[in-house]
Amino acid sequence: MPEGLTGTGLTIGVVRARWNPAVVDRLAAGVERAMAELKVTRIVEVAVPGCFEIPLAAGYLTGSGQVDAVVCIGAVIRGETTHYELVSQECARGIQDVQRASGVPVLFGVLTVEEHEQAMARSEGPGGHNVGEEAAVGAVEMARLAQKWAPFASGSG
């Protein structure tokens, strides 16, 4: 965690997919740990059916003007068809599109893995590798960066 980073006073949105709940619940626990450690107390949570729907929900949150950043969590695990490629690519592109269009940081905590075991390894508990936790820390860090620099980028500062 970056030294001196705090989420006090920030409102962070969390968009989570309901698909692959065994993995996503672990990612969500990582987000909760990071938010508690960074003292983020205002969290807006939204659940969507799957990863394909994450960008739209993230767009609703960024468009509301009520969040300083959004964390997106989900898990796309390769199957026997090309569905994996479509969902993972469009989810990633959609999240990036929302971030660029809104100017609000939207962090990618969506696992795109070959097999369930890889997803479990990237969503470990305290002290382990948890992509949700990493994305939550990144959201706070980027929200602070946006507070400092976004007014200058828009020409209003």
N, C-alpha and C positions, 0 to 999 in steps of 0.2 A: 504494500500500500504506500502511495507517495506520502512522504513526511508532511505533516501539517494539513493534509486534506481533510475537509469536513463538509458534511452535507447539511449542516444546520441551516434551517430556513429554506431549503430547496423542496420542491415538489417533484417527485420522480414517478413517472408512469411505468407500469410493468404490463406488457402484453405477453400472455402465455398461451400456448397451444394446449388443447385438451388431448390431442393425439399423443400416444406414447407416454401415458401418465407416470409410469414407473420411473422414467428418466426425467421428465419435466418436473415432477415433484422434487426431485433431488436438485435440479437447477434452481428451482424456486427457493429451496432451503438455503442455497448459496447466496441468492439475491438477498434474502432476509438477513443472513448473517452479516453481509457487507453493509447493508443499510443500517443495521443496528450499530455496527462498529463505527460507521461514519456519522452517526447521529441524525440520520434522515428519519423524520417522523411523519412526514406527509407523503403517503404513497397511494397512487391511484392504480388499482388493479383491474385488468380486463382479461377475460378468458375468451378464446375463439376456438372454433372447431379444430383447425389444423394450422400448419405453418404457412400454407398458401394464403390464409386470411390475415396473417400477422401484419403485413404492410398497410392494409386498409384501416385496421384498428389503430395502428401507430399514427396514421395520418389523421384520424379523428382526434386523437389525444394532442398531437402537435398543433392541430388547427384550433383547438379549444382555447389556446392561450393560457392554459392553467397548469402546464407542466414545464419544468426547466430542462428535462431530458426524458427519454424513454428507453427502457431496457426490453428487448425482445428475446423471449426464450421459447425453445421448442426443440424437437429432435426429428430429423429426417433420416431414416435408416434404409439403406439400399435393399430393394426387394428383387423380384425376378423380372421386372419390367422396367421400362424407361421412365416410369412415373417419378422415381427418385430424382432423376436429373431435372425434370420439369419443375417439380416442387421446390427443390433446393435452389436452383438458379433464379427462379422468379421470386422466391422469398428474399434472397440476398439482394437482387436488383431492386425489388420494391422497397426494401428497407432503405437502401442507399438513395433511391429517388425521393422518398419522404424526407429524409434528412437534408438533402440538397435543396428541395423545394421549400421547406419550412424554415431552414436555418436553425432548427432545434436538434441537438444531438440525439441520434437514435442508434443505440448500441446493439450489435449483432451477437446475441448469445444463443444462436440456433446451431445445434450440432448437426453436421452433415457427415455421416459415418457409414462405413461398409457393413457393420454388424452391431448387434446389441451390446456385446462386450466392450466395444470401443466407446459406445455411448455411456456405459456405466463407468468406464475409466475416466471419462471427461466430466463426470458429474459426481465426483466423490464428496464425502462429507468433510467436516472440519480438518484442516491440515492437508487435504488432498487437492488435486486439480479439479476445480469446478468452474466451468465456463460461465455459469450464471453469476457466480461471485465476481469473477473477473469483469464481466460486462457491467455489473452494478458499480464497481469501483470506477470503471471507465466512464460511466454515465455521470457520476459526480464530478470527476475530473474535467470532462468536456463541458458540463454545465457551468463550471467555474470559468473555464476558458471562454465560453460564449458570453458570459456576463462581462468579462473584461474586454473582449475584442469585437464582438458582434456590432456594437454601436458604431464603431469606426468603419466596419465593412459595409454597413448600410448607408453610410454617409451622414448619419445623424449625430455623430460624436465629435 
